[in-house]
Amino acid sequence: MTTPVSPTLAFLRDAIEQSPKTQREIARDVGFSSPNALSMMKTGECKVPISRIPALAKALDVDSQEFVKIALREYQPEIWMVIDDLMRMRLTEFEAEFLGSYAYICGDTELPWDEAIQSLVYGLLRLMRDRHLGTIGKAAMHEVSPEVMFEEDDAVTRELLELRVLEAREKQEGRKIDPENES
């Protein structure tokens, strides 16, 4: 009968195998006096000390939060359940829908988060908030100004956004706006 593989040890083994560093270099970066400590962890002779996981993650260039989560689930499941429940972000229905839309649209692609995108998203959310509160005004429209969000060479995207801003103004003011004659 085979013993079940420890998820923590499997994560550590995979990270070491993927690392371009030698075990000696990893041990040095983590602060171990010899690479034997890593070997003992890899073989299961000793557990991965949770207090060393941040240094191990940094030395192995892996996600420290994921590494700690795996270790806590395995070594201290009861403590992990409490921490996970307390730290889990509670999403409103809108937030879950918004994040779900992002995941659906992006698929497996992670979009870059730069100042232009941040400005666009913040402006859009402020516009939505103000629309919901019935306080859309010039200040809210200014925050969604296309000039703030796009480079000069992104004319098509700017035009689309300008049309969206005009549509929002139209709804707010209750009148029809012709984009061709807007100054």
C-alpha positions in Angstrom: 0.0 0.0 0.0 1.4 3.4 -0.9 1.4 6.4 1.4 -0.5 9.4 0.1 1.7 12.2 -1.2 1.9 15.2 1.0 0.5 18.3 -0.9 3.1 20.5 0.8 6.0 18.2 -0.1 4.7 17.9 -3.7 4.5 21.7 -4.0 8.0 22.0 -2.6 9.4 19.3 -4.9 7.8 20.8 -8.0 9.1 24.2 -7.1 12.7 22.9 -6.5 12.6 21.0 -9.8 11.3 24.1 -11.7 13.9 26.3 -10.1 17.0 27.2 -12.1 18.9 27.2 -8.7 20.7 24.3 -7.1 19.5 23.0 -3.8 22.7 24.5 -2.2 21.7 28.0 -3.6 18.1 27.6 -2.4 19.2 26.5 1.0 21.6 29.5 1.3 18.9 31.9 0.1 16.5 30.6 2.7 19.1 30.7 5.5 19.7 26.9 6.0 23.3 26.0 6.9 23.2 23.1 4.5 21.1 21.7 1.6 20.4 18.6 3.8 17.4 20.4 5.3 15.8 20.7 1.9 16.5 17.1 1.1 14.9 16.0 4.4 11.8 18.1 3.6 11.6 16.7 0.0 11.7 13.1 1.2 9.2 13.7 4.0 11.7 13.1 6.9 10.6 16.4 8.3 7.8 18.9 7.6 8.3 22.1 5.8 8.4 24.7 8.7 5.6 27.2 8.0 7.8 30.0 9.3 10.3 29.3 6.5 7.7 29.2 3.7 7.9 33.0 2.9 11.7 32.6 2.4 11.3 29.4 0.5 8.7 30.9 -1.8 11.0 33.9 -2.5 14.0 31.7 -3.2 11.9 29.4 -5.4 10.0 32.2 -7.1 6.6 30.8 -6.2 3.5 32.3 -4.6 4.0 32.4 -0.9 0.3 32.7 -0.1 -0.5 29.6 -2.1 2.4 27.7 -0.4 1.3 28.7 3.1 -2.3 27.8 2.2 -1.3 24.3 1.1 0.8 23.8 4.2 -1.8 25.1 6.6 -4.5 22.9 5.0 -2.3 19.9 5.5 -0.6 20.6 8.8 -3.3 22.6 10.7 -6.6 22.0 8.9 -8.7 23.3 11.8 -6.7 26.6 12.0 -6.8 26.9 8.3 -10.6 26.6 8.2 -10.9 29.5 10.8 -8.4 31.7 9.0 -9.9 31.0 5.6 -13.4 31.8 6.8 -12.4 35.0 8.5 -10.2 36.2 5.7 -12.4 35.3 2.7 -13.5 38.3 0.9 -17.3 38.6 1.0 -18.5 39.7 -2.4 -21.8 41.4 -3.1 -23.9 40.0 -6.0 -22.7 42.9 -8.2 -19.1 42.3 -7.3 -19.3 38.6 -8.1 -21.1 39.3 -11.4 -18.4 42.0 -12.2 -15.5 39.6 -11.5 -17.3 36.8 -13.3 -17.7 39.1 -16.4 -14.0 39.9 -16.2 -13.1 36.2 -16.0 -15.5 35.3 -18.9 -14.2 38.1 -21.2 -10.5 37.4 -20.4 -10.6 33.6 -20.5 -7.1 32.4 -19.8 -5.5 35.8 -20.7 -4.5 38.1 -17.8 -5.0 41.7 -18.9 -2.4 44.3 -17.9 -3.4 46.7 -15.2 -1.9 50.1 -16.0 -2.8 53.7 -15.2 -5.0 54.0 -18.3 -7.0 50.9 -17.5 -7.2 51.8 -13.8 -8.5 55.2 -14.7 -11.1 53.7 -17.1 -12.3 51.1 -14.6 -12.5 53.6 -11.7 -14.2 56.2 -13.9 -16.7 53.6 -15.1 -17.5 52.4 -11.5 -17.9 56.0 -10.3 -20.2 56.7 -13.2 -22.2 53.6 -12.3 -22.3 54.6 -8.7 -23.4 58.1 -9.5 -26.1 56.8 -11.9 -27.4 54.6 -9.2 -27.5 57.4 -6.7 -28.9 59.8 -9.3 -26.0 62.2 -9.0 -24.4 62.0 -12.4 -23.0 65.4 -13.2 -20.2 67.0 -15.1 -17.6 65.9 -12.5 -18.5 62.2 -13.0 -18.4 62.7 -16.8 -15.0 64.4 -16.5 -13.6 61.4 -14.6 -14.4 59.2 -17.6 -12.7 61.6 -20.0 -11.2 59.7 -22.9 -8.1 62.0 -23.0 -7.1 60.7 -19.5 -7.4 57.1 -20.5 -5.9 56.5 -23.9 -2.8 57.3 -25.9 -3.2 59.6 -28.9 -2.9 56.7 -31.3 -5.8 54.8 -29.9 -8.4 56.9 -31.7 -11.0 54.1 -32.3 -11.1 53.2 -28.6 -11.3 56.9 -27.7 -14.2 57.5 -30.1 -16.1 54.5 -28.7 -15.6 55.8 -25.2 -16.7 59.3 -26.2 -19.9 57.9 -27.6 -20.5 56.0 -24.3 -20.0 59.3 -22.4 -22.3 61.1 -24.8 -25.0 58.4 -24.3 -24.7 58.7 -20.5 -25.0 62.5 -20.8 -28.0 62.0 -23.1 -29.8 59.8 -20.6 -28.9 62.1 -17.7 -30.1 65.2 -19.5 -33.1 63.5 -21.1 -32.2 64.6 -24.6 -30.8 63.2 -27.8 -27.2 64.1 -28.7 -25.8 63.9 -32.2 -22.1 62.9 -31.8 -21.3 64.6 -35.1 -22.4 68.0 -33.9 -21.1 67.7 -30.3 -18.4 70.2 -29.6 
